[in-house]
Amino acid sequence: MGFLIAGTGALACLFAARIASSGSEVTMLGSWLEGLAALRQHGVRLLDLDGSNSNYTVEVIDESSNKRKFKQSLVLVKSWQTERVAIQLGRYLSADGIALTLQNGLGNDRVLMRMLPPEQVALGITTVGARMLEPGYVQFTGNGKVMLGAHPKLSGLAEDLQKAGFQVEMVSDPVSLLWGKLVINAAINPLTALLRVANGELLVRPEARELLAEAAREAALVASKQGINLPYPDPVAMAEQVARNTSANYSSMLQDVMRGTTTEIEAINGAIVRAGEQIGVPTPVNRMLWQLVKSLNHH
């Protein structure tokens, strides 16, 4: 039956290339016209860590395509596209199929569960790095893990991802990992987008570093007041460590701003502000970052 990957952006292309290289058939579902055209013409093009280039043939489908059924699908679209993709997956997923979200931000699994049978939705996170060089052409920028919440339908998919060269871990509490990544994204991504700098630059500018720390502390407090244990003891130290480890990287939010496309600010800092309001935890720095990035999005 092969793999269905919802998305044509950087991570979607990286996963497609890796999975295709392991011998599985890959179909990509998208709405980005330039991306779809490039994938149809050239397949997925991958620039690897060692500087080598490779091409992988993939099937490409869009909204109008014949409704083939897939047993395994990865959801790798931006969080604001999740609802549209969930409706499409209702037509493409087989009755015993599984949709695994590896997206940024909070609430993507809940959106999928509203449109699909909840037992067909699995939650995971990935810390693998990728950057879009041009439509259909992705640069692999850093090794990371794919961490999956335990799910009865996931064993085959997890094996396929391992076969494709990903470091896969099954975890008992994916919500902890999701919030762990959310806190770091909330601290780093909006500041890089607003200042238009690489991640490491935030540690060089004292005021930016202080805002990073405040955003991380606020987000961690919102998690802790909900009884969510983060997968690290010190959120500020962890956010700074990630910024250091990815110092030359442009965050996905900065890449979105530079391309003039919608960011994921609603599912990151916006989600933290809303969660804080529900439990009475003030989040002034996250609110400010949310509103400033939203004002960049404004057309």
FIVEX-930382 format. One record per residue (C-alpha): residue in one letter; x, y, z. Coordinates in steps of 0.25 Angstrom, whole numbers, plus 5000, padded with zeros to 4 digits. Layout:
<recs>
{r->a c1->X c2->Y c3->Z}
...
</recs>
This chain:
<recs>
{r->m c1->5000 c2->5000 c3->5000}
{r->g c1->5012 c2->5009 c3->5002}
{r->f c1->5013 c2->5022 c3->5010}
{r->l c1->5005 c2->5035 c3->5009}
{r->i c1->5012 c2->5047 c3->5014}
{r->a c1->5003 c2->5059 c3->5016}
{r->g c1->5011 c2->5071 c3->5012}
{r->t c1->5022 c2->5076 c3->5002}
{r->g c1->5030 c2->5085 c3->5011}
{r->a c1->5044 c2->5082 c3->5017}
{r->l c1->5041 c2->5071 c3->5027}
{r->a c1->5031 c2->5065 c3->5018}
{r->c c1->5042 c2->5064 c3->5007}
{r->l c1->5052 c2->5059 c3->5016}
{r->f c1->5043 c2->5048 c3->5021}
{r->a c1->5039 c2->5044 c3->5007}
{r->a c1->5053 c2->5044 c3->5002}
{r->r c1->5058 c2->5035 c3->5014}
{r->i c1->5046 c2->5025 c3->5013}
{r->a c1->5047 c2->5024 c3->4998}
{r->s c1->5062 c2->5021 c3->4999}
{r->s c1->5059 c2->5009 c3->5008}
{r->g c1->5050 c2->5003 c3->4997}
{r->s c1->5036 c2->5007 c3->5001}
{r->e c1->5026 c2->5014 c3->4991}
{r->v c1->5024 c2->5028 c3->4995}
{r->t c1->5012 c2->5037 c3->4991}
{r->m c1->5012 c2->5052 c3->4995}
{r->l c1->4999 c2->5059 c3->4997}
{r->g c1->5000 c2->5074 c3->4996}
{r->s c1->4993 c2->5088 c3->4992}
{r->w c1->5006 c2->5096 c3->4989}
{r->l c1->5006 c2->5097 c3->4974}
{r->e c1->5021 c2->5100 c3->4972}
{r->g c1->5024 c2->5088 c3->4981}
{r->l c1->5015 c2->5079 c3->4974}
{r->a c1->5020 c2->5083 c3->4960}
{r->a c1->5035 c2->5081 c3->4965}
{r->l c1->5032 c2->5067 c3->4971}
{r->r c1->5025 c2->5062 c3->4959}
{r->q c1->5037 c2->5067 c3->4950}
{r->h c1->5049 c2->5063 c3->4958}
{r->g c1->5044 c2->5055 c3->4970}
{r->v c1->5049 c2->5059 c3->4983}
{r->r c1->5063 c2->5064 c3->4983}
{r->l c1->5072 c2->5063 c3->4996}
{r->l c1->5085 c2->5070 c3->4999}
{r->d c1->5091 c2->5061 c3->5010}
{r->l c1->5100 c2->5065 c3->5022}
{r->d c1->5112 c2->5060 c3->5014}
{r->g c1->5109 c2->5069 c3->5003}
{r->s c1->5104 c2->5058 c3->4993}
{r->n c1->5091 c2->5060 c3->4985}
{r->s c1->5081 c2->5049 c3->4982}
{r->n c1->5067 c2->5048 c3->4975}
{r->y c1->5056 c2->5040 c3->4979}
{r->t c1->5043 c2->5037 c3->4971}
{r->v c1->5030 c2->5039 c3->4978}
{r->e c1->5016 c2->5039 c3->4974}
{r->v c1->5009 c2->5052 c3->4975}
{r->i c1->4994 c2->5055 c3->4978}
{r->d c1->4985 c2->5067 c3->4981}
{r->e c1->4971 c2->5069 c3->4985}
{r->s c1->4966 c2->5065 c3->4971}
{r->s c1->4973 c2->5051 c3->4971}
{r->n c1->4967 c2->5037 c3->4971}
{r->k c1->4964 c2->5033 c3->4985}
{r->r c1->4974 c2->5022 c3->4987}
{r->k c1->4974 c2->5016 c3->5001}
{r->f c1->4987 c2->5016 c3->5010}
{r->k c1->4990 c2->5009 c3->5023}
{r->q c1->5001 c2->5018 c3->5027}
{r->s c1->5001 c2->5033 c3->5027}
{r->l c1->5010 c2->5044 c3->5033}
{r->v c1->5004 c2->5057 c3->5035}
{r->l c1->5015 c2->5068 c3->5033}
{r->v c1->5008 c2->5080 c3->5029}
{r->k c1->5008 c2->5094 c3->5036}
{r->s c1->4998 c2->5093 c3->5048}
{r->w c1->4989 c2->5103 c3->5042}
{r->q c1->4987 c2->5093 c3->5030}
{r->t c1->4983 c2->5081 c3->5039}
{r->e c1->4968 c2->5083 c3->5038}
{r->r c1->4968 c2->5083 c3->5023}
{r->v c1->4978 c2->5070 c3->5023}
{r->a c1->4969 c2->5063 c3->5033}
{r->i c1->4957 c2->5064 c3->5024}
{r->q c1->4966 c2->5059 c3->5012}
{r->l c1->4971 c2->5047 c3->5021}
{r->g c1->4957 c2->5043 c3->5023}
{r->r c1->4956 c2->5039 c3->5009}
{r->y c1->4970 c2->5034 c3->5007}
{r->l c1->4972 c2->5026 c3->5020}
{r->s c1->4968 c2->5011 c3->5020}
{r->a c1->4959 c2->5006 c3->5031}
{r->d c1->4971 c2->5000 c3->5038}
{r->g c1->4980 c2->5011 c3->5035}
{r->i c1->4988 c2->5021 c3->5044}
{r->a c1->4991 c2->5036 c3->5043}
{r->l c1->5003 c2->5040 c3->5051}
{r->t c1->5005 c2->5054 c3->5053}
{r->l c1->5020 c2->5059 c3->5055}
{r->q c1->5016 c2->5074 c3->5054}
{r->n c1->5020 c2->5086 c3->5062}
{r->g c1->5011 c2->5092 c3->5072}
{r->l c1->4999 c2->5088 c3->5081}
{r->g c1->4986 c2->5082 c3->5077}
{r->n c1->4989 c2->5076 c3->5064}
{r->d c1->4985 c2->5062 c3->5069}
{r->r c1->4972 c2->5067 c3->5074}
{r->v c1->4968 c2->5073 c3->5061}
{r->l c1->4971 c2->5060 c3->5054}
{r->m c1->4963 c2->5053 c3->5064}
{r->r c1->4951 c2->5062 c3->5061}
{r->m c1->4951 c2->5058 c3->5047}
{r->l c1->4956 c2->5043 c3->5048}
{r->p c1->4953 c2->5032 c3->5057}
{r->p c1->4962 c2->5035 c3->5069}
{r->e c1->4968 c2->5021 c3->5069}
{r->q c1->4974 c2->5024 c3->5055}
{r->v c1->4982 c2->5036 c3->5060}
{r->a c1->4995 c2->5035 c3->5067}
{r->l c1->5004 c2->5046 c3->5073}
{r->g c1->5019 c2->5047 c3->5072}
{r->i c1->5030 c2->5058 c3->5071}
{r->t c1->5043 c2->5059 c3->5063}
{r->t c1->5055 c2->5067 c3->5065}
{r->v c1->5061 c2->5064 c3->5052}
{r->g c1->5066 c2->5077 c3->5044}
{r->a c1->5062 c2->5080 c3->5030}
{r->r c1->5062 c2->5093 c3->5021}
{r->m c1->5055 c2->5095 c3->5008}
{r->l c1->5065 c2->5100 c3->4998}
{r->e c1->5054 c2->5102 c3->4987}
{r->p c1->5041 c2->5094 c3->4983}
{r->g c1->5044 c2->5079 c3->4984}
{r->y c1->5059 c2->5081 c3->4988}
{r->v c1->5062 c2->5079 c3->5003}
{r->q c1->5075 c2->5080 c3->5011}
{r->f c1->5076 c2->5071 c3->5023}
{r->t c1->5082 c2->5080 c3->5034}
{r->g c1->5083 c2->5071 c3->5046}
{r->n c1->5081 c2->5057 c3->5052}
{r->g c1->5070 c2->5056 c3->5063}
{r->k c1->5060 c2->5046 c3->5068}
{r->v c1->5046 c2->5042 c3->5064}
{r->m c1->5038 c2->5039 c3->5077}
{r->l c1->5025 c2->5032 c3->5077}
{r->g c1->5014 c2->5031 c3->5087}
{r->a c1->5011 c2->5016 c3->5089}
{r->h c1->4999 c2->5012 c3->5080}
{r->p c1->4994 c2->4998 c3->5075}
{r->k c1->4995 c2->5001 c3->5061}
{r->l c1->5009 c2->5008 c3->5061}
{r->s c1->5018 c2->4996 c3->5061}
{r->g c1->5019 c2->4994 c3->5046}
{r->l c1->5021 c2->5009 c3->5043}
{r->a c1->5032 c2->5010 c3->5054}
{r->e c1->5039 c2->4998 c3->5047}
{r->d c1->5038 c2->5005 c3->5034}
{r->l c1->5044 c2->5018 c3->5039}
{r->q c1->5055 c2->5011 c3->5046}
{r->k c1->5058 c2->5004 c3->5032}
{r->a c1->5058 c2->5018 c3->5026}
{r->g c1->5070 c2->5022 c3->5036}
{r->f c1->5062 c2->5029 c3->5046}
{r->q c1->5065 c2->5028 c3->5061}
{r->v c1->5052 c2->5023 c3->5066}
{r->e c1->5047 c2->5023 c3->5081}
{r->m c1->5034 c2->5018 c3->5087}
{r->v c1->5030 c2->5027 c3->5099}
{r->s c1->5019 c2->5025 c3->5109}
{r->d c1->5016 c2->5040 c3->5111}
{r->p c1->5017 c2->5047 c3->5097}
{r->v c1->5009 c2->5059 c3->5103}
{r->s c1->5022 c2->5062 c3->5112}
{r->l c1->5031 c2->5062 c3->5099}
{r->l c1->5021 c2->5070 c3->5092}
{r->w c1->5021 c2->5081 c3->5103}
{r->g c1->5036 c2->5079 c3->5104}
{r->k c1->5037 c2->5083 c3->5089}
{r->l c1->5027 c2->5094 c3->5090}
{r->v c1->5034 c2->5101 c3->5101}
{r->i c1->5047 c2->5102 c3->5093}
{r->n c1->5040 c2->5106 c3->5080}
{r->a c1->5032 c2->5117 c3->5088}
{r->a c1->5045 c2->5122 c3->5093}
{r->i c1->5054 c2->5122 c3->5080}
{r->n c1->5045 c2->5122 c3->5068}
{r->p c1->5037 c2->5136 c3->5070}
{r->l c1->5049 c2->5143 c3->5074}
{r->t c1->5057 c2->5138 c3->5062}
{r->a c1->5046 c2->5142 c3->5053}
{r->l c1->5044 c2->5156 c3->5059}
{r->l c1->5059 c2->5159 c3->5059}
{r->r c1->5062 c2->5151 c3->5046}
{r->v c1->5074 c2->5144 c3->5052}
{r->a c1->5079 c2->5130 c3->5053}
{r->n c1->5076 c2->5123 c3->5066}
{r->g c1->5090 c2->5125 c3->5072}
{r->e c1->5089 c2->5140 c3->5071}
{r->l c1->5079 c2->5140 c3->5082}
{r->l c1->5090 c2->5136 c3->5092}
{r->v c1->5099 c2->5147 c3->5087}
{r->r c1->5089 c2->5158 c3->5090}
{r->p c1->5086 c2->5160 c3->5105}
{r->e c1->5072 c2->5166 c3->5103}
{r->a c1->5068 c2->5155 c3->5093}
{r->r c1->5074 c2->5144 c3->5103}
{r->e c1->5066 c2->5150 c3->5114}
{r->l c1->5053 c2->5149 c3->5106}
{r->l c1->5056 c2->5135 c3->5102}
{r->a c1->5058 c2->5131 c3->5116}
{r->e c1->5045 c2->5138 c3->5121}
{r->a c1->5037 c2->5131 c3->5109}
{r->a c1->5042 c2->5118 c3->5113}
{r->r c1->5039 c2->5120 c3->5128}
{r->e c1->5025 c2->5124 c3->5125}
{r->a c1->5022 c2->5112 c3->5116}
{r->a c1->5028 c2->5103 c3->5126}
{r->l c1->5020 c2->5108 c3->5137}
{r->v c1->5007 c2->5106 c3->5129}
{r->a c1->5011 c2->5092 c3->5126}
{r->s c1->5015 c2->5089 c3->5141}
{r->k c1->5001 c2->5095 c3->5146}
{r->q c1->4994 c2->5085 c3->5137}
{r->g c1->5002 c2->5074 c3->5143}
{r->i c1->5011 c2->5072 c3->5131}
{r->n c1->5025 c2->5068 c3->5134}
{r->l c1->5035 c2->5073 c3->5124}
{r->p c1->5046 c2->5063 c3->5119}
{r->y c1->5057 c2->5072 c3->5125}
{r->p c1->5059 c2->5079 c3->5138}
{r->d c1->5062 c2->5093 c3->5134}
{r->p c1->5054 c2->5100 c3->5122}
{r->v c1->5063 c2->5112 c3->5121}
{r->a c1->5076 c2->5103 c3->5120}
{r->m c1->5070 c2->5094 c3->5110}
{r->a c1->5065 c2->5105 c3->5101}
{r->e c1->5079 c2->5111 c3->5101}
{r->q c1->5085 c2->5098 c3->5099}
{r->v c1->5076 c2->5096 c3->5086}
{r->a c1->5079 c2->5110 c3->5081}
{r->r c1->5094 c2->5107 c3->5083}
{r->n c1->5093 c2->5093 c3->5076}
{r->t c1->5086 c2->5099 c3->5065}
{r->s c1->5093 c2->5112 c3->5065}
{r->a c1->5094 c2->5114 c3->5049}
{r->n c1->5080 c2->5109 c3->5047}
{r->y c1->5068 c2->5118 c3->5042}
{r->s c1->5056 c2->5114 c3->5050}
{r->s c1->5044 c2->5109 c3->5042}
{r->m c1->5036 c2->5122 c3->5047}
{r->l c1->5047 c2->5131 c3->5042}
{r->q c1->5047 c2->5123 c3->5028}
{r->d c1->5032 c2->5125 c3->5028}
{r->v c1->5033 c2->5140 c3->5030}
{r->m c1->5044 c2->5142 c3->5020}
{r->r c1->5035 c2->5134 c3->5010}
{r->g c1->5023 c2->5143 c3->5014}
{r->t c1->5015 c2->5131 c3->5017}
{r->t c1->5006 c2->5128 c3->5030}
{r->t c1->5014 c2->5124 c3->5042}
{r->e c1->5011 c2->5114 c3->5053}
{r->i c1->5010 c2->5125 c3->5064}
{r->e c1->4996 c2->5121 c3->5067}
{r->a c1->4999 c2->5107 c3->5071}
{r->i c1->5012 c2->5111 c3->5078}
{r->n c1->5012 c2->5123 c3->5087}
{r->g c1->4997 c2->5125 c3->5084}
{r->a c1->4994 c2->5112 c3->5089}
{r->i c1->5002 c2->5115 c3->5102}
{r->v c1->4994 c2->5128 c3->5104}
{r->r c1->4981 c2->5121 c3->5103}
{r->a c1->4985 c2->5109 c3->5112}
{r->g c1->4990 c2->5119 c3->5122}
{r->e c1->4977 c2->5127 c3->5122}
{r->q c1->4969 c2->5114 c3->5125}
{r->i c1->4977 c2->5111 c3->5137}
{r->g c1->4980 c2->5125 c3->5142}
{r->v c1->4995 c2->5126 c3->5139}
{r->p c1->4999 c2->5140 c3->5133}
{r->t c1->5008 c2->5139 c3->5120}
{r->p c1->5011 c2->5153 c3->5117}
{r->v c1->5024 c2->5150 c3->5109}
{r->n c1->5018 c2->5139 c3->5101}
{r->r c1->5005 c2->5148 c3->5098}
{r->m c1->5014 c2->5159 c3->5093}
{r->l c1->5022 c2->5150 c3->5084}
{r->w c1->5009 c2->5144 c3->5079}
{r->q c1->5003 c2->5157 c3->5076}
{r->l c1->5016 c2->5163 c3->5069}
{r->v c1->5018 c2->5151 c3->5060}
{r->k c1->5003 c2->5151 c3->5057}
{r->s c1->5005 c2->5166 c3->5053}
{r->l c1->5016 c2->5161 c3->5043}
{r->n c1->5006 c2->5151 c3->5037}
{r->h c1->4995 c2->5162 c3->5035}
{r->h c1->4992 c2->5165 c3->5020}
</recs>
